Amino acid sequence: MGKLEETLRLIKEGISNSKEIARRMDISVEEVNGIIKILESMGYIEKVEFGSPACESCPLKKICPGSCIHFKGEIYQLRKSNEYK
């Protein structure tokens, strides 16, 4: 699994902290932040700023340290050409 897919999987599982993603993937926080920017530009995730309407329904609202990342896209994987037969 590539770094983009692994990062997206962790975010989909609810891990939205760059430091935690970096720790689990054994890469730098800077690399995670770059991956997050790529995923956001592709429409797979969105950054939600603290105090936005989405925060009102969040169960972590009272202890939230700031903005977070939400999975919003669907993951598609291309099949190998021989799988279409």
Order of alpha helices (4+ residues) and beta strands (2+ residues): alpha-alpha-alpha-beta-beta
